[in-house]
Amino acid sequence: MARVVVDPELCQGHTLCNIAAPEIFQLREEDGHAYVVVEQLTPEQVPLARKAELGCPERAITVEE
């Protein structure tokens, strides 16, 4: 199964991942940085996670399959 991770050292809180896949990524209230809310991606979520990975300006998101 695929999973996705956000590197907290790289994330700058651009929020693009949450826009692309709000069911996968949530944002911390204190700084807007993203975190993952699903343990494993469903097959339907993989393309959304990939879109978020490719759209992250800081390259903080990695999809692992």
Summary of the structure (lengths in Angstrom):
residues: 65
radius of gyration: 10.4
end to end distance: 6.2
largest distance: 31.4
contacts: 181
relative contact order: 0.35
helix: 23%
strand: 22%
